[in-house]
């Protein structure tokens, strides 16, 4: 059967509507101990290669990069007003989606300068130990040589087996190879292509997805109540299973990622996991070495993935963060994350028994921006020195210490770390303590290793050949770091000792001292946060207090007042709302202010609260709160300044 006959026959079967047969047909999986149920999957154990690898790089790349306006283009080009007006960009650049649809974007993806061998060499040098290729995004376009679907990269677009070429390069450079499938959600995700404008000159004119000629790409229309992330249609379950099996059987990857929970959360998805484990075990003599990862807890049945987020603490089972240095697909309007962010994410995640899978954003032609290439070079320099504290390590009894306590979950990845934030890993009898910054005062104090933790016998600094002075006291392990910085981003200690166990550390509140002009600069990362959602994040190079969505949450600082007097209070705020109002409570007074609407969460403007007479000295608390629940609107806070008047 040739490819054209294969996809045509598949579409005809769909249109014929054999739903009952699809529901009752057994899922064909490789023979072995694993079955399509949760009980049998308990027998899986995460392989050591993944636990040792720690860092992977992902190519989240395909035709949706062509417009260079970011992620989810294939869906949002059919939604007026969505995703920073991707629809408007499409109409202006290509024409109306009733005439020029996503099917017409696909041939524009040529990958003209893509050199997977060169890129893989860069990724390996930067520290990646595994590589993941996009296999299919929600756009229902396949990056492998499919015999079941004509919309694939061999038939259309670059006319190359993208998955196959990535895999060859990964094997050449000694990296494990994985594939990501986002196909399960495609059926409902792509239903926007079946719509039409509600107003304007093309009101009511169907988009090209409504044309039956293209429904092997855009899918048939979903039932009115079929709107979830995963379709309820059993015919789609069958098609997904058959096509993902074609992918994994044909390429035999080391890792398979699903963008969502277990597909369809039923026997279909669980059977695919069982097939992966059984088939891989048969190839390897009895024990599966393959990784399956998705966004669902599993108690070790597979690797749980967090999108753009981290765990709060050490997880007993290996897990993974997937994130990106920018937008998921190339976006000319997005700034890339700095390399410091990548390094701090990696160190924090590894300390908690996790791996980092990082998307390196490629241009449509397959190349990297010069800034991205420089980041990879900087990362290579860092891992060459500090990789000892990363690769092949295991978590300690606690992940670390320091003022930044990251809330766990998806989409929580922006933290203002400093040298006071320390993360631990172990390798055999060696303990590593990595500070997320270089100590400005020349001393690194590890409070978890006070004398009650056991006897430290030897301390060294990674990247420094000489000895360093250190002392273990009841306050902690104090290490005098080299005068010349090893790194701008971290300071890693190699520690040896006898039966070391962490001393519980209670993080004291930061006490802010007056500057040489008698003013107090209350920074975001010196604040004490009261609430579960509010947190410190980075906006550009500045820390700010964000995710302040709940009026019951609040912020406080401790100020050491040595001179009574009149103090004037102001601050830097950002908000997209009109009428936001907050209050400061300080020295027995309550002052209110209304931050101006700045239109962007990263654009800050000053606002004044007024003046307070302070009669007492000592450590005083300043609270920043919502005025009341009824009038509250979210704000971001960069800093407050409390200035003593002459």
N, C-alpha and C positions, 0 to 999 in steps of 0.2 A: 504494500500500500504506500503510495507516495504521500508527501506532506499535505498537498492540497486535498487529496481524498480523505486523509485522516481528519483534518479540521472540519471539512464539510460534513463528513459522516457524524462527527461528534455534535455539530450544531443541529443536524437533522434529528438526531436522537433526542436532543434537548427539546426541540420544538414539538416532537411527537409526544413528549410529556409522560415518561414512564416513572412517575414519582413513586408509586407503590413498589415497583421492582427495585428501585434504588434504595428504598428504606429497608427492604428485607434481604438484599444481597449481602453476603458476608464480605468483610474487608479482607483482601488478600494480603497477608503479611508473611515474612520469612519465618521458617520454622525455628522454634526455640522456646526458652522458658518464659519469655515476656508475652503477655496478652494485652488486649485493648481494655484494660481495667486498672484501677488505681492500686488494687492489692498486689498484682503481679509486678508492677513497676517499683514496688518497695525494694526489690532485689537489686536495683541499680546502685552502683557506687561511682562517684565522680573520679575519673582517672587522674593520676598524679601529673600528667603532662599539662593539664589545664590549671591545676593548683600551682604548678611551678611557673607557668608562662606569665601570668599577671597582666600582661599588656598586649592588646591586639589593635590592629588598624582596620578600618572599615571603608570600603568604597561605596558609599550611598550615592549612586551615580546612574544616570540613564537619560532618556529623552526629556524628562522634566527639567533638566539643566539648561536646555536650549534657550528658553526665554530669559534666563538669568535673573529671575525675580522670585526664586525660592521654592519652598516645599509645597506639595499638594496642588501643583499647578493644574494637573489633568482634571481634578475635581472642581477647583475654584474658577477655572476659566469659563465654567458654565454657571457661575453664581455671581450676578451683579452685586458689587459692593463687598465681596468677600476677600479676605487675606490681602489687605492693602491694595485692593482693586486689581487683582490679577485678571479679572474679566475685562476691565477697561483697558489694561495693557494689551490683552489679546486682540480686542476689537481694533485698537489703534494700530497695532503692529502687523497683524495678520488678516484681520477681517472678522466678520460676525461668525460665532460658532455654529450657526445653521449652515454656513457655507465653507468655513475653514475650521475644522475641528481638531481634536487631539490626534486623530488618525493622520492628519496632514503635518503635525509637528514631528511625528516619528521619523519620517524620511529626512528631516533636517538634522537629525543627530548623526554626525559622520565620524566623531572621535578621531579627527584627522591626525593629531599629533600624539595620540595615546601610545605610550611605550611602557607596557607593564613590567618588563624586565628592569628598566631603569628605576621606575618608581618603587618596585619591591626592594631593590638594593638600598634605596633611601630609607624605606620603612624598617628594614632589618637593622640598619646602622642606627636609626633613631631609637631602637630598643624593642620593636614589636617582635613578639614570639609566635603570633598567629595573625592571619589575615582573613577577612571576610568580604566576599563579593556579594553585591546585590544580585539576586537571581530573578526576582520579580517584585516590583512595587505594586501598590494598589491599582496602578494603571493597566494591569492585565497584559503587560508587555514583558516577554521573557528574554533574558540575557543569555540563554543557553540554546543549543541546537535542538529545538523541540520538533518531534514528528507529529505532535498532537495539536499544535497551535501555530498558525502561519505568522502571527504577530510576534516575531522573535528576531534577535539581533543578527542572525545568520541570513535570514530572508529579507529583512528590512532594516534600514538605518546604516550602521557601520559595516554590515556584511561580515561580521566576525563573531566567533564564539567567545563572547566576553568572559563568561564563567570559565570556560576551558583555558583561555589565554592567561587569565589571572592565576588559575590553578598551576599551570606549568611554571610560571614565574615564582610562585610561592614555594613549590617543591625545589626549584633550582636553588633558592636562597635559604632553604632549611626552615621554612615557616609551616606550621600547621595551617590547613586551609578550611574555611567554612563558607557557607552560603546563607543569605538572609531571604526569607520568603515573607512577603506582606500580602500574599495572594488571597488568604482566607477572607479578609475584609473587603476584597475588591467588589464583590457583587453589589452590596448595598452602597459602598463608597462612591461608585461610579454612576449611580442612578441620576445624579445631577445632569448627566449628558442627555437624558431623555426629556428634559424640560423645555421651557421656552421663556423668553422675556415676558414680564408681566405688564410692561409699559414701553413707550418709545416706538420708533418706526418699525421695529421687528416684533412687536407684541404679538404673541400667539404663534409665531413661526417656530416650528419644532427645531431644536438643535439636532445635529447630525446623529447623535446617539439613538434617536427615535427611529432611524431608518433601519429596517430589518437587514439590509445588506451588510451593515457593520456590527451586527449584534454579537459576532464572535469576539469582538474587541470590547464593546460597551456593555455586553450582557443583555439578555431579555429583560423586560420590565419586571420589577419586583412586585409582589402582592402588596396591597395598600398597608397592611400591618407589618410588613417585613422591613424594619427600619433600624435594627440593631447593628452593632459593629460586625457581628457575624450573621449572615443570612440564615433564616430558618428553612430554606428550600433544600430538601434532600438531594435534588438533582445537582445543585451546586456543591454539596458535600462530596458527592461521588466524583464530580469533575475535578475538584481540588485534590482529592486523594490520588486520583490517577496521574495527575500532572506533577504533583510533588514527588510521587514515587518515581516517575520518569526521571526527574531531576536527581534525586538522591541515589537511585540505582545506577544512573549513567555516569555520575562523577564521584560517588563514594567519598563525600566530604568528611572532615574530622569534626565539624560542628555545623549544626543547623539552628538558625534563629527564626522564631516566629514573632511577628509584630502584633502582639496581643496575648490573650490567655490561650490555653490549649484550644486549637481551632474547633469551633462549634460546641466545645465543652461537652462532648459526648464520645461515643465509641469510635467515631471516625477519627478524631484527633488523637485519642489515646492509642488507637491501632497504628497510626503512623509512627508514634513514638516507639511502640513495641517493635515495629518493623525495623526502624533504625537500629535499635539495640540488638535485635536478633541477627540481622544481616551483618552488622559490624562484628559481633562476637564470632560468627561463623568464619569471617575472613581472618580473625586474629587468634583463632584457636580456643575460643570459649569465653573470653571476657571482653565485653564491649569497651572500646576506648573512645567512642564518639560522644560528643556533647550535644544535648538538646537543651535549648534555652528559650524561655518565653516569660511573659509578664504575669506569672502566677506562682504563688507559694506552692511548694511541693514536698517539704520534709525530706529532701534528698532524692526524690524520684527523677528530677531533672534540675537544671541550674536556673534559679530565679533571676530574672533580669529587671533592672530598674531603669526607666528612661529618664535621662537627665536628673538623676538623683542618687542618694547614698543611703546606707544603713546608719542607724543611730549608734550602733555598737557592734561588737564582734558577733557575727552570725555563725551558728554552729555548722551550717552547710555552705559550701562555696557558692558564690553568687557573682553577678556581673552588672556593671553600669554600662549602658550605651549612651553616648553623647557625642557632640560635634563641636569642632572649633568655631563653627559659624552656623548658618542655616543648614538644613539637611541637604538640600540641593543648592547649587551655586546661586548666590544672591548678591548682585552688584551693590546693594544698599546696606549690607550687613558688614560690621567690623568683625575681624577674627579675634578670638580669645588670645590673650598673651600666653607665652609658653609657661610663665609662672603658674597660671591657672591649671594647665594640664598637669604640671609636676605636682602641685598640691593636691589635686584630685586623685592622682595615682597613688601618692603616699598615703592619703587618708583611706582610700578604698582598700588598698592592700593590707593596711593595719586591721581592717575589719573582716578579713577573710574573703575579699572580693577581687575581681579582675576589672580592668578598664578597657572597654572597646570604644575606640575613638575614631569618629568619622573625619577623614582628611578631605576637605571639600575640593573637588576637581571642577575645572572649567568644562564647558561642553565639549571642547576639542580633546579633553583628556589630560591637559597640562595642569600644573599648579601655579598659583600666583607666586611671585618672588618672595613675598612675605611668608607664605606657607613653607616654601623651601628653606628659608632662613630659620623658621621655627623648628623644622625637622633637624637642621644642623645643630641648633642650640640644644635640642632634646638629646641628640647623639652625644654631645659633649657632657651633658649631665649624667646620662645613664652609664657612660663609660666609667665614671667615678662612683656613682651612688647605686648602681645596679646591684651591688653586693647586698644592700639592705632591702632589695625588692624581689629579685628572681629567686625562686626556690625557697622562699621563706614561708613561715607559718605565723599566725597571730599569737600574741602573748596573752596573758590572763586578762589584760585590759588593753583597749586599743590605743589609749593615750591620755593626755592631760592638756589643760589649757582653757582659756576663757571662751573659745568658740566651741559650742556644743551643737553640732549639726542635727537638725531634725530629720528623721528618716522618711523616705518615700520618694515617689516620682516627682520630677520637676522642682527639686531642691538641691541646687548645686553652686550657688553663689555665696561664698563665705569670705570674710575679711580675715584671713589667717595672718599670724605674726610669729616671731621667734618664740613667743610664749606657748604656742600650740605645738605639742610634741606627739609624735606617733611612734608606736613600738612594733617591731617584727622580730622574729627569732629564726635562727638556723642552727640546729643542733644545740650546743651549749652556749652559743653566742646570742646576745641580745643587742638589737639595734634600736637607737632612739634618734629619730629624725625630727629636728625642729623645722617648722615651715617658715623659715627666714633665718638670717644671720644675726646673732645677738649684737645689738648696737653697743652694749657696754662691755663686750668682750668675755662675758661669762654666761654659760648655759647652765641653768639650774633645773635638774630633773627631780621634782619633788616625790615622784613615785618610788624613787630609789634612796629614800632616807635610810638611816641605819637599821630601822626595823624591817627593811625589805630583805636583809641578808648582806653578806659581805661581798662588796665589789673588789675584784683583785686586779683588774687591768682596764684601762680606757684609752681609746685612740679615736682620732677624727678621720673619717674617710676622705681621701684626697690629700692628706698631710702625712708626709713620711716621718717626721720627727715625733718625739714624745710631747705630751701635753700635761700641764699641771692639773690635778684634780683632788678633791677632798670629799669624803662622804660624812655627812653630819646628820643631826636630827631633823634638819630642814630639807635635806635632799642631797643629791650628787651634784656638786658644783664643779664645772669644768671650765678652765681658762682656754678659750678657743684661740687659734692662731691669729696673729695680727692681720695677716693677709687673708682675705676671704677666699675660701675654696669655691663658693658658689654664692650668687646673689639670691638664690631661691631657697636653699636649705642648708642645714648644718647637721651632719649625720655622725653619731657616736657609735663606735664598736665597743661593746662592753662585755667583759667576762666576770664571772663571779660564782659563788656557791649557792645553789638552790634559791635563786632570787625570786621573790614574790612581791608584787606591787603593794606599796603602802597606800591605803585609801587617801585620795586627795579631795579636799573640799576647796573649790575655787573661791577665793575671797573676792568681794566686789572691788573694782578698781577705784582708787581714790585719786581724783584729779587735783593737781596742784596749780597754783597761779603761775602765769608766765612772768617775765621780767617787767611787764607793764601792769601787773596786778590783775590781769584778766584770766578767766577760765575758758579754755576751748574744749567744749564737751563733744568729743568725736563719737561717731556711731559705734566704733568697735570698743569704746570704753563704757558703753551703756549696759545697764542691767535690764534685760527684757522680761516682761511679765506676761506670759501667754504661750500658747502652743504653736501659733502660726506666724506671729511676728518674728522677724529675723534680720540679721545683718547680711547684706549682699554687696556686691561690687557693681558700680555703674562707672564704666571707664576705669580710671585709676583711683577712684575714690570709693570708700565704703559708705554705705548709707543704710538706714533702717527702713526696710520695706516689708511688703506683705502684711501691712497693718490694715487689715480689713475688718476686724472686729472691735467695736467700741469698748468692750470690757478689757481689752489688752492695753498695756501701757508701758512706759519707759522711765527709767530713773538713772541718775548719776549721783555720786558722792563727791562733794567739794570740800576741800580742807581750807576753811576760812581762818585766816590769821589776822585780818584787819577788818573791824566793823566799818560800816559805811553804806552808802547808797550804790546799789548795783543795778545796772541796766541790762536787760535780757533781750536777745534777738536770735534768729535762727535762719537756716537755709532749708527751704522746703520745695518739694515738687508734687504736683497733683494734676490730674486731668479733669478735676471736678470744680464747679463753681460753688462757692459758699462753704467750703471746708472750714471747720473751726476746731481749735484745740486750746487747752489751757496749761499753764505752768503753775505748779504749787511749790512755793519756796519761801522759807523763813516766815511761815504763818500767813502768807498772802497767796491769793489766786489771781492770776492775770490771764487774759484771753487774747487770741489773735486769729485772724483769718488769712491763711496762706493763699496767695494769688494762684489762679489757674495758670499753669505753665504749659499745658498741652502735651507734655511728655514726661514720663516718669524719670527720665535722666536729665531734665532741665530744671535747675534749681534757682529760686529767687529768694531774696532776703525779706524777712518780716520782723517787726518789732512787737514785743509784748508789753514794754513799759519798764518802770523801775521799782525796786523793792529796797526798803531800808533793812539792813541786816545788823542786829545789835549784838549777837553772840558770836563766839569763835568756836573752832573745832570742826568736826566732820558733819556737814549738813547735807541732807538729801534734797535733790530737786526732781520733782516728778513732772513728766509730760504726759497728758491724758486727753481723751476725748472730752469735749464740753458736756455732752450728754448723748445717749444712744439715739435719740430721735433725729438729731441734726448731724450725726457723724457721717463723714465721707473719707475715703481712704487717702492717706498722704504718705509720701516718702520724706525722711528726715536725714539730711547729711550731717548737720551739726548744730549746736547751740553755742552762743558766746555770752558769757556773763562778765560784764566789764564794770570795774569800780570807778565811779565818777570822782573827779578831783575834789 
